[in-house]
Amino acid sequence: MATPANEKTKSKKAEAAPKAAASKVAKRTITIRLAKGRIACNPMQRATITGLGLKHREQVRTLENTPAVRGMIKKVLHLVEVVSETR
């Protein structure tokens, strides 16, 4: 036997599905390359580079273009190179 509470949750789930499908818009991305090595960096810069997913020199990584990622890139801009950016 269905209770009124169960019917409300079912209707909310049914409404949420179209929103998820609508959010599949092309995301903004940014491609970066580690231009210089991490050997002479301070530990905070090494941690930032690792957080960006870069491990080796000349490694290229495509990331989602968010304010957090852009801030991390700004902190180590002297070590990385922005290859491309989609809007």
TORPA-4810 file (N, C-alpha, C, O; in nm, 3 decimals):
<nodes>
NODE_1_0.084_-0.117_0.000_0.000_0.000_0.000_0.089_0.125_0.000_0.179_0.138_0.084_M
NODE_2_0.065_0.214_-0.093_0.146_0.335_-0.105_0.094_0.443_-0.010_-0.026_0.469_-0.004_A
NODE_3_0.184_0.502_0.062_0.147_0.611_0.151_0.166_0.743_0.079_0.239_0.749_-0.020_T
NODE_4_0.103_0.849_0.125_0.119_0.980_0.060_0.264_1.028_0.060_0.305_1.098_-0.032_P
NODE_5_0.341_0.991_0.161_0.482_1.032_0.166_0.561_0.968_0.054_0.647_1.032_-0.008_A
NODE_6_0.533_0.839_0.027_0.604_0.769_-0.082_0.569_0.828_-0.217_0.655_0.838_-0.304_N
NODE_7_0.444_0.868_-0.236_0.403_0.927_-0.363_0.473_1.060_-0.387_0.508_1.091_-0.501_E
NODE_8_0.495_1.137_-0.281_0.564_1.265_-0.295_0.710_1.245_-0.334_0.762_1.317_-0.419_K
NODE_9_0.776_1.146_-0.274_0.916_1.122_-0.307_0.929_1.069_-0.449_1.027_1.100_-0.517_T
NODE_10_0.835_0.991_-0.494_0.839_0.940_-0.631_0.824_1.054_-0.731_0.893_1.057_-0.833_K
NODE_11_0.736_1.148_-0.701_0.715_1.259_-0.793_0.837_1.351_-0.796_0.869_1.407_-0.901_S
NODE_12_0.907_1.367_-0.682_1.027_1.449_-0.679_1.138_1.385_-0.761_1.212_1.454_-0.831_K
NODE_13_1.151_1.254_-0.752_1.253_1.183_-0.829_1.224_1.193_-0.979_1.316_1.208_-1.059_K
NODE_14_1.099_1.185_-1.015_1.062_1.195_-1.155_1.091_1.335_-1.209_1.130_1.350_-1.325_A
NODE_15_1.074_1.438_-1.126_1.102_1.574_-1.169_1.252_1.601_-1.178_1.294_1.683_-1.259_E
NODE_16_1.332_1.533_-1.099_1.475_1.557_-1.096_1.545_1.501_-1.220_1.652_1.550_-1.257_A
NODE_17_1.489_1.402_-1.283_1.552_1.339_-1.398_1.572_1.435_-1.516_1.680_1.436_-1.573_A
NODE_18_1.474_1.516_-1.554_1.498_1.608_-1.666_1.605_1.712_-1.637_1.675_1.755_-1.728_P
NODE_19_1.620_1.753_-1.511_1.724_1.849_-1.477_1.862_1.790_-1.500_1.952_1.859_-1.547_K
NODE_20_1.880_1.662_-1.468_2.009_1.598_-1.489_2.042_1.589_-1.637_2.157_1.606_-1.676_A
NODE_21_1.942_1.563_-1.719_1.965_1.553_-1.862_1.997_1.691_-1.921_2.075_1.701_-2.016_A
NODE_22_1.938_1.795_-1.866_1.962_1.930_-1.917_2.101_1.981_-1.881_2.151_2.072_-1.947_A
NODE_23_2.164_1.925_-1.777_2.295_1.973_-1.734_2.410_1.914_-1.816_2.526_1.940_-1.785_S
NODE_24_2.379_1.836_-1.917_2.484_1.776_-1.999_2.530_1.872_-2.108_2.544_1.834_-2.224_K
NODE_25_2.552_1.995_-2.070_2.602_2.098_-2.161_2.753_2.083_-2.168_2.816_2.041_-2.071_V
NODE_26_2.811_2.118_-2.280_2.957_2.109_-2.294_3.025_2.194_-2.188_2.998_2.313_-2.175_A
NODE_27_3.112_2.130_-2.111_3.179_2.201_-2.003_3.301_2.274_-2.055_3.364_2.234_-2.153_K
NODE_28_3.334_2.383_-1.987_3.453_2.460_-2.022_3.574_2.384_-1.971_3.576_2.337_-1.857_R
NODE_29_3.675_2.371_-2.056_3.795_2.299_-2.017_3.918_2.387_-2.039_3.915_2.483_-2.116_T
NODE_30_4.024_2.350_-1.973_4.152_2.419_-1.988_4.260_2.311_-1.994_4.261_2.219_-1.912_I
NODE_31_4.350_2.323_-2.089_4.458_2.226_-2.105_4.588_2.293_-2.063_4.623_2.401_-2.112_T
NODE_32_4.660_2.227_-1.972_4.786_2.283_-1.921_4.898_2.181_-1.942_4.874_2.061_-1.955_I
NODE_33_5.020_2.233_-1.944_5.139_2.150_-1.961_5.241_2.193_-1.857_5.262_2.312_-1.836_R
NODE_34_5.306_2.096_-1.793_5.410_2.125_-1.696_5.537_2.157_-1.774_5.602_2.067_-1.827_L
NODE_35_5.572_2.285_-1.780_5.683_2.330_-1.863_5.818_2.314_-1.793_5.919_2.291_-1.859_A
NODE_36_5.820_2.326_-1.662_5.945_2.315_-1.586_5.930_2.208_-1.481_5.818_2.174_-1.441_K
NODE_37_6.040_2.155_-1.436_6.038_2.049_-1.336_6.004_2.101_-1.197_6.005_2.221_-1.172_G
NODE_38_5.973_2.006_-1.107_5.933_2.042_-0.972_6.049_2.035_-0.873_6.028_2.055_-0.753_R
NODE_39_6.168_2.007_-0.919_6.279_1.977_-0.830_6.316_2.092_-0.737_6.351_2.068_-0.621_I
NODE_40_6.311_2.216_-0.784_6.353_2.330_-0.702_6.234_2.407_-0.643_6.252_2.518_-0.594_A
NODE_41_6.115_2.349_-0.648_5.996_2.416_-0.597_5.983_2.397_-0.447_6.037_2.302_-0.391_C
NODE_42_5.912_2.488_-0.385_5.883_2.467_-0.244_5.769_2.365_-0.231_5.699_2.339_-0.329_N
NODE_43_5.751_2.307_-0.114_5.651_2.200_-0.098_5.508_2.240_-0.132_5.430_2.157_-0.180_P
NODE_44_5.472_2.365_-0.110_5.336_2.409_-0.144_5.314_2.409_-0.295_5.207_2.372_-0.343_M
NODE_45_5.416_2.451_-0.371_5.405_2.449_-0.516_5.401_2.306_-0.568_5.328_2.277_-0.663_Q
NODE_46_5.478_2.217_-0.508_5.474_2.076_-0.548_5.336_2.017_-0.524_5.283_1.942_-0.606_R
NODE_47_5.277_2.052_-0.409_5.144_2.001_-0.377_5.040_2.054_-0.476_4.948_1.982_-0.514_A
NODE_48_5.054_2.178_-0.517_4.961_2.237_-0.613_4.973_2.168_-0.748_4.872_2.139_-0.812_T
NODE_49_5.095_2.142_-0.792_5.117_2.074_-0.919_5.060_1.933_-0.914_4.999_1.886_-1.010_I
NODE_50_5.080_1.865_-0.802_5.024_1.732_-0.786_4.871_1.738_-0.785_4.805_1.651_-0.841_T
NODE_51_4.816_1.840_-0.723_4.672_1.858_-0.720_4.613_1.882_-0.858_4.498_1.847_-0.883_G
NODE_52_4.691_1.941_-0.946_4.647_1.959_-1.084_4.660_1.831_-1.166_4.615_1.825_-1.280_L
NODE_53_4.722_1.730_-1.107_4.735_1.601_-1.177_4.858_1.591_-1.263_4.865_1.505_-1.351_G
NODE_54_4.956_1.677_-1.241_5.078_1.675_-1.320_5.190_1.610_-1.239_5.211_1.645_-1.123_L
NODE_55_5.261_1.516_-1.301_5.368_1.446_-1.230_5.503_1.464_-1.299_5.606_1.473_-1.233_K
NODE_56_5.502_1.468_-1.431_5.627_1.469_-1.505_5.637_1.594_-1.591_5.536_1.654_-1.628_H
NODE_57_5.757_1.633_-1.620_5.780_1.748_-1.706_5.725_1.720_-1.845_5.735_1.607_-1.894_R
NODE_58_5.668_1.820_-1.908_5.605_1.812_-2.041_5.475_1.731_-2.042_5.423_1.702_-2.150_E
NODE_59_5.423_1.694_-1.927_5.296_1.623_-1.919_5.183_1.721_-1.945_5.185_1.834_-1.897_Q
NODE_60_5.083_1.677_-2.022_4.969_1.761_-2.057_4.846_1.705_-1.989_4.826_1.583_-1.984_V
NODE_61_4.763_1.794_-1.937_4.643_1.752_-1.865_4.529_1.846_-1.901_4.547_1.968_-1.902_R
NODE_62_4.411_1.792_-1.930_4.292_1.872_-1.957_4.202_1.866_-1.835_4.165_1.758_-1.789_T
NODE_63_4.168_1.984_-1.782_4.089_1.994_-1.660_3.965_2.079_-1.685_3.959_2.154_-1.782_L
NODE_64_3.867_2.066_-1.596_3.749_2.149_-1.602_3.787_2.291_-1.560_3.858_2.310_-1.461_E
NODE_65_3.740_2.389_-1.633_3.777_2.528_-1.610_3.688_2.586_-1.500_3.582_2.643_-1.527_N
NODE_66_3.734_2.571_-1.376_3.662_2.624_-1.260_3.748_2.727_-1.190_3.869_2.731_-1.213_T
NODE_67_3.690_2.811_-1.106_3.771_2.909_-1.033_3.879_2.844_-0.946_3.987_2.900_-0.931_P
NODE_68_3.851_2.727_-0.891_3.951_2.659_-0.808_4.072_2.617_-0.890_4.186_2.635_-0.848_A
NODE_69_4.047_2.561_-1.008_4.157_2.518_-1.094_4.234_2.639_-1.145_4.357_2.636_-1.151_V
NODE_70_4.164_2.745_-1.181_4.232_2.865_-1.229_4.319_2.926_-1.119_4.427_2.978_-1.148_R
NODE_71_4.273_2.921_-0.996_4.354_2.970_-0.884_4.479_2.888_-0.863_4.585_2.942_-0.832_G
NODE_72_4.467_2.756_-0.879_4.584_2.668_-0.865_4.684_2.697_-0.976_4.805_2.700_-0.952_M
NODE_73_4.634_2.718_-1.097_4.723_2.749_-1.210_4.793_2.882_-1.184_4.912_2.895_-1.213_I
NODE_74_4.722_2.978_-1.131_4.781_3.110_-1.104_4.896_3.099_-1.004_4.994_3.172_-1.016_K
NODE_75_4.885_3.008_-0.906_4.990_2.992_-0.805_5.118_2.935_-0.864_5.226_2.962_-0.811_K
NODE_76_5.109_2.857_-0.971_5.228_2.794_-1.029_5.242_2.831_-1.177_5.291_2.751_-1.257_V
NODE_77_5.201_2.950_-1.212_5.203_2.993_-1.351_5.344_2.996_-1.409_5.361_2.980_-1.530_L
NODE_78_5.445_3.014_-1.325_5.583_3.015_-1.373_5.633_2.874_-1.404_5.741_2.859_-1.461_H
NODE_79_5.557_2.772_-1.368_5.597_2.633_-1.393_5.512_2.564_-1.500_5.556_2.466_-1.560_L
NODE_80_5.391_2.615_-1.522_5.301_2.552_-1.619_5.275_2.646_-1.736_5.302_2.766_-1.730_V
NODE_81_5.224_2.589_-1.841_5.190_2.665_-1.961_5.047_2.628_-2.000_5.015_2.510_-2.008_E
NODE_82_4.963_2.727_-2.024_4.826_2.702_-2.068_4.830_2.677_-2.218_4.863_2.766_-2.296_V
NODE_83_4.796_2.555_-2.258_4.803_2.515_-2.398_4.678_2.563_-2.472_4.688_2.626_-2.577_V
NODE_84_4.560_2.532_-2.418_4.436_2.575_-2.483_4.327_2.592_-2.377_4.337_2.540_-2.266_S
NODE_85_4.224_2.665_-2.416_4.113_2.693_-2.327_3.986_2.699_-2.410_3.980_2.771_-2.510_E
NODE_86_3.884_2.624_-2.370_3.755_2.630_-2.439_3.657_2.706_-2.355_3.661_2.699_-2.232_T
NODE_87_3.570_2.779_-2.419_3.470_2.859_-2.347_3.332_2.811_-2.372_3.237_2.868_-2.319_R
</nodes>
